[in-house]
C-alpha cells in the first residue's frame, strides 16, 4: 500500500460503554456505525464497502440499508478490525469501492444476542487441547506465559506493573470502566484466576463497540474531521492452538505483522509517538514491546518498570486504559484503533502532546493472529 493514500474520515464508539443491557449485538454495531457516519457527515447510502467480525457483513449491510460493492467478513479474533483496515485500504486503492465502513459490536457482558461460547469439538483445538481441560483464554494464555516469565527472568510483579500503569491512564479517561488507582500489591492480592494471572491482570468483560470509515486521502480533504492517514499495515497468522506456537517467548504473527507495517511505513521506532498494544492480559504489552522491536528480548519488563510507557514516559502505551481498565467486550482491536485515531486527531482524554505517529497492534485468539496499523496526522 502506498503510505498516506487512505485516510480515516469517520470514527466513533457506541453511545454507551460498559454495561448496556438493552441493546443487542447488531444494535451495538448499528449504534457505532451511525455515530461514525455522523462524525463523517455521511449517510448509509454514501457507503459502498462494509467490513465486520462477530456478525456477517451481509447482516450488517442489510441492517444498515447498504448495498456494497465490497464486503469483508475476515474473522481471526480481536485483531480482525486491523485486518479489515488493511484490506479496505487495498480495496479503495484498487478501485473496488470508495468509502468503507468497518464496525464492531459485542454484548460481552450482557450477552444480548451474543451467541454461544465455545468452539467446535471437531476443530484442531477442540481435538487436541480442549480434552486436557483448559477453560478459555485465562487458562490457555498461561501455557506460553509461564515459559516466557522463566526464559526472560520476569516476575509476577512485572505483570502487575503493567496493570497498575494502565489504570493510571484510565484515571484520565471519563469513559473508562475502572479509574480508581491500584498498586502492585492490589494486583497480587486480587483473586487468583489461573497461575500466574490474578484477576487484575485479566481483561474486563463489557458491552460496547466502535466503527471506522475509510476513504481515499484525496477525498478525505472534503470531510469535516481532520483526516488521519494510514502509513503502513501488516497482518499474519500462526496457529489456532497456543500449545503449538513455534516459540512460547515470542509471537511469530506479531513479528511478521509488525515488520511488514514498519517496512511499508518507512519509519523507525524513534519516530513513534504513541503505541496501542492489545492487552487482553497483562503479558501482551510485554510481548508486543519486544516483538515489535521497541525493546530487546528480556528488556520489556524493565522498560515498563522504569515508567517509559506511563504518563510522561517516552513511549505512551495504551493511553485509554486498555483492555485491563477501559473496555474489553471480547474483540478489543477496534478500541485500540479508536484511541490511536483520537490521539492523531488531538482529542484524546489523555492526549500525547505533539503526537504525529501512532501504532495500533492487535492479537487474535491466543497468539493465533496479529494485525498492525500505523497512523499519522501529517498529510
N, C-alpha and C positions, 0 to 999 in steps of 0.2 A: 504494500500500500504506500502511496506517496504521502509523506508526512504533511499534515495540515490541510489535506484535501477534503476532509469531512469534519463537521462540527456538530456539537450539541446545541439545539435551539430551544429545547424544552426539557425540563427536569423537575420532578416533584415526587413527594411521598404521599401516602394516604392521609386523609384529613385527620384521622385519629391514629394513634400508635399505641401499642402495648396490649391492652385488653379491649377487644371490640366484639362483644358477644352477639351483636345484632346485624352483622354483615358477613355474608358468605364469601368463600374464596373468589368466585367470579366477580362478586360485588367489590372486593378489595382491588382486583385488577382494574375494574372499570373506574373506581374512585381515583386511583392513582393515575390512570390514563387521562381522565377528564381534567385532573389538576395539572398534568403536564401539558395538555392541549391548551388550557387557559394560559399557562406560563408562556407558551409559544405564540399565542394569538391565533390558534388554528381550530378547525372543526374536524370531526371524524372523517368527513368526506375529503379532506385535504391529505389524508394518509393513504399511501399506496403500498406500504410494506408493513408487515407485522412479525414480531418475534416474541416468543414467550416460553416458559417452562413451568411445570406444575399442572398446567392445563394445556389443551391443544390450541395452536394458533387458529385452527378452524373455529373453535368455540369462542376465542377472543374476537376474531373478525366478525362473526355472526352477532355476538352480543353488542358490539360497538357499532354495527351497521357499516362496516368497512368491506370493500371489495378489493383486495390487494392484488398486485402483480408479483409480489414476493412474499413468501411465508417461510419462517424458520421455527422449527419445534425442537431444536437441539436441547437435550436434557441430560446433563452429566453431573447433576448435583448443584451445589451452591455457587459455583463459578459459571454456570450456564449463561448468565447475563453478560459476562465479559466476552464469552464466545459469540453471543448474539451481536454485540457491538462490532466485533471484528468482521463477522460475516456480513452485517448490514453495510459496513463501510465498503467492503468489496463489491457488494451488490449495487450500491449507489454509484461507485466509480465505474462499474461495468454497464451502467445504464439500465439495470433491471427494474429500478424504481427510483423515486426521487426523495421520498420522505418516509422514514421508518419509525414506527412506534414499538418500543420494547417494554414489556410490562412484567411486573412481579406482584403476586398477592398470595398470602398464606394466612390461614387461620390456625396458626401453630399451637396457640394456647386454647382457644375456644372450640376448635375443631368443627366449625360451621361449614359443612360441605367440603371437609378436608380429606375425605377418603380414609383408607385404612393404612396402618403401619405395616412394615414387614415386606421382605422381598419374596420371590418365588422359591419354593424348595428345590426347584429344578435348576436354578441359576448356579453359577460356579460357587459363589459364596454360600448359597443355600446348601450345596452338597458338601463343600469341603471346609467351611468354617462354622456355620450355624450348629451342626451336630455337637460341637465342642463347647457350646454354652454361652457364647457372647451375647450380650443384651444391648445391641445398638452401639452408637459412637462412643459413649463413655467407657465401654469396655474394649471396643475394637482399637481405639487410638492408643490404649495402653501398650499394645504389642510393640510398635516402634519406639514409643516414648521411653520405656524402661531401658531399652538398648541405647537410645540417644543420650539419656542422662549419664549412663555409665561411661559411654565412649567419650563424651565431651567433658566429663568431670563436673557436670551441672548438678544442682541440688533442687529439692522441692521448694526451697526458699527462692530460688531463681524463677521458678514458675509462679510463685506467689507474687513476686515483684512485678511481673507483667500485669497481673490483675489489679494491683494497687495503683500503678501508674495510669492504667486505662480508666479507673474510677476517678482519678484526678481530672482527666479530660472530660468525663461525663458530667462532673460537677458544674462545668461551664455550659452545658447543653440543656436548655429548658425542656427539650423533648426526650431526654434520656430516661430510661426506665428506673435506673438507680443512680442517685447522686451523692448519697452520704459517704464521707471518707471511710476508707478501710485501711488496715495495717497488714503487714506480713503475718503477724500473729492472728489477726482476724481470719485471714485466708486459711492458715494452717489449723485453726481451731474450728473451722466450719465443717459440716458433716462429711465424712468420707463417702465418696461415690464408688470409685474403683482406683486402687493404687496406681499412680501417685496422685490422682485427681481428687481434690476436695471440691465441695460444691461451688465455692467462689472461683475456682479455676475453670468451671464449665459454663457454656453459653446459656443465655436466657432462653425462655420459651415464651414467645409473644405472638401477637397478631399484627399484621401490617403489610405494607407493600410499597412499590415505587414504580416510576415509569420514566423513560428517556426518549426523546425524539431527536433523530439524526437527519441531517441533510448535507448537501454539498457546501463547502466553505464559501463558494461563490454566492449561493443563495442565502447563506446564513447572515450576511450583512443586512438583509432586509427585514430581519425579525426584531422584536422588541428587546430581547435579552442579549447581553454581551455573549458572543459566541465562545464556546470552549472547544478547542481543536484537538483532534486525535493525532498524536505524534508517532505512536508505534503500538503494535499489538502482538500478542503471542498466545499460543494455546498448545496443549499437549495432554496426553493421557498415558497412564502406565498400566494399572491392573485393578480389577474390581475386588481383588482380595488383598487386604492390607498385609496378610501373612506372607504374600508373595512379592513384596517390594524388593527391588534389586538391592537396596541399601537402606536399612532402618534409620540411618542417621542423616539421610538426605533424600529429598523427593526429586526423582528424575523429571517428572512433569513440571515441577517448579523451575528446575534449572533450564529446561528446554524452552518453556514458555517465556520466562524472564529474559533469557539471552536473545530470543527472537525479537521481543519488543524493544530491547535496548539497541540491537543492531539496526532495526528499522527506523528507530527514532534518531539514531546517530548522536546519542548523548553519553555522558559519563555519569558515574554515581555522584560525583561532586556537583552535577547540575541539578540534582533532585532536591526540591524544597519541602516536599510533603509526601508521606507514604501511608497507604492504607493496606494492611495485610489482614486478610480474612482470619478472624480469631474465634473460631468455634470453641476452642480450648486454649489454655494459656501457653501451650508449647508452640503453637503455629507461628506467632510473630518471631520466635527464635529461629525456627526452620527458615522462615521467609527472609530474614535478615541475612542468613548465611547463604541460602540457595540463590538469592538474587544478587549476591556479591557485595552487599554493603558491609558484611563482616566476614572474616575468615572463619573456617570451621573451628569451633571452640571459643570464639570471641563474642558471640551474640549476647550471652548472659551478662558478661561484664559491661558490654555496650549499653544494655538496658539498665543495669545496676548503677552505672555512672550517670544515669538520667539523660542520656543523649536523645531518647525518644519521648521524654516528658516535656511538660510546659517549659518553654525557654531553651530546650535542647537543640542540638544542631540538626537533628532529623526528626521532626514531629511525626509520630506514628499513631494512627487510629484516634484522630482528634475528635471524633464524635462520641467516643467512649467504647466503640467496638461492640462485637457480639457479646462481650462479657458484661457490659453495663448499659449500652444504648438500646440495641434491638437485635433480636435473632429469632425470626419466625420459622426458620428451617433452612432456607437458602439465602445466605447473608450477602451474597455478592452484589446485589442491587444497592444495598445500603452503603457499602464501601464506595461504589461509584458515585452515589449521590453526594457523599461527603467530599470526594475529590472535586466534583463539579462545583459544589458550594465554595470550596477553597479557591478554585480558579476564577469564580465569579466575584470573590471578595466578600461573600455574605455569610460565611460560616460563623456559628456562635463562638467558636474558639479559633478565630481567624489567624492564620500564619502570615505575619507581615511580609509583604512584597513577594509572596509565593508565585512563581511563574510556571513551575513544572510539578505535577503530582502523578503518582503511580497508584493504581488500584490493582491489587494482586489477590487472586482468589483460588480456593481449593474446592474440589468436588469430591464428595464421598470421603473415604479415608485415604487421602493422598491418591485417589483414583485419577483425578483430572486437575488441570490448572488453566487459568486464563489470566492474562496480564494486559492492562491498558495504560498507556502513558498519555497524559493530557497536558495541554498548555493553554494559557490565555493570550499568548502572543501570536498574532497573525503572521 
